[in-house]
Amino acid sequence: MNYNRINQSLQNIITRLKDAENGYLKIAEKIDDARYKHYMFKHSRKRHHMYKELLSFSFSYAQEVNVKGSALGAAHRLFIDISMIIGQTDKFYDYIYQEIERGSNELLYEYDEMLKINDLPIPLINQLQNHKDQIKYEIEELNELSVPV
């Protein structure tokens, strides 16, 4: 079993999950639209739970895991702050939608890459598949949310 590769893949996913959690929370705290606010809080909590689940697996393969998030994630949150100052226009909501969709698809890619690793333990494979299903459902919810009421 390639513990270094498993650890690196877990680290990549955990970092993305932490970035998503922080991003969703940042938007939820600042956005006016109640539907988007609910979606953001809900999925911030889900991402938090997901990274905690994977963190428990990482202790089996790693001595230390960084759960602080990335510089890129921090830059995206800064852009959200600046966008909020400018105003919550349709363009802003389009940007939020596109960023969430892009980030979710990148996260799905990271999960797929990890699932390609030979000899992953069955419980970890099951957890990764479960997370992928949740992320796909989140994208469906987002698509429904973007349709005007």
N, C-alpha and C positions, 0 to 999 in steps of 0.2 A: 504494500500500500504506500502510495507516495504522499506522506504526511505534509511535506512542504507545499506541494501543489494544492492539496486540500485546504491547508491553512491559508494560502494566498487567495484561493477562490472564496473561502468564507470571509476573509478580510475585505475583499472587494465588495461582496454582497452586503455585509454588515455596514460598511461605509456608505453605500448607496441607500440602504434602508434608513440609516441615521440622517442622511441628507434629506431624504424624502419626508421623514417625520418632522424635522425642523422646518422644512419648506411649507408643508401643509399647515403646521401650527402657525407659522408667520402669516400666511395668507388668512387663515381663519380668524386670527386676532384683529386683522385690519380691514377685512372685506365687509361690505355692507349687505350684499345679497344674502338672504337667510338660507337659501338652498345651497349656495356655494359654501357658506360658513359651516353648515351642518356636514356637508361632504368632507370639507377639509379637516374638521375636528375628528370626525369618524375615522378617516383614513390615516390621520396622524397617530391615533391610538393603535390602529391596526399595524402600521409600520413599526411602531415601538414594540408591540408584542412579537412581531415577526423577527426583529433583530435580537430580542431577548431569547427567543427559541433557538436561533442559530448560534448565539453566544454560548449557550449550554453545550452545543456540539463542539464548538471551537475549543473549549477547555480540554477536550479529549485529544486535540491535535496540535495545540499551540501553547506556548508559555505566556504569551502576551498578545492581546488583541486591542487594536485602537478602535474606540467607538465614538470618537469625537466628530466624525464627518470630515469632509474634504474642503480644500480651499475653493474648488469650483462650486461646491454647494454654498459656501459662504458668499461667493460672488453673485450667485443667483438670488440669494436672499437680499443682498444689498440692492440689486436691480429691482426686486419687488418693492423694497422700501422707497426707492426713487420713483417708481411707477405710481405708488400710492399717493405720493406728494402731488404728482401731475394730475391724477384723478382716475376714477374708476369708469372709464368709457368702455364702449363695446370693444375697442381695440385692446384695452387692458384685459378684458375677459377672454378674448381670442388668444392673447399671449399666454395667459394662465393655462388655458385649455391645451394649447400646443406644447407648453413646457411639461405639463403633467403627462401628456400622452408620450412625448419624447422620452422623458425620464423613466416612465413605466416600461416602455419598449426596450430601453437600454438595460433595465433591471432584468427583464425577461431573458435578454441575451446572456447576461451574467449567469442566470440560473441554468440556461441551456448549456453554457460552457462548462459549468461545474458538473452537470449531469453526464458529461462526456468522460469524466474521469473514471477509469477502471477501478473496481474494487471499493466503491463507496459502500459504507454500511447501509443496509436496507432501511433502518429507521431514518437515516439522513436523506436517502433518496425519497422516501415517503414525505418527509417534511418539505423538501424542496418542491416536490410535485404539488403539495398542498398550497404552498406559497404561490407558485405559478398560477394555480387556479384562482386564488384570491385576487391576484394582480390583474388577471384577465377580466374577472368580474368587475373590478374597480374601473377598468377602461370602459366596459359596457355602461356602467353607472355614469361615468363622465360623459359619454356620448349622449345619454338620455338627458343629463343635466344641461348640456349645451343647446338643447332644443328649447326655444322660447315657450313659456307656459301661456 
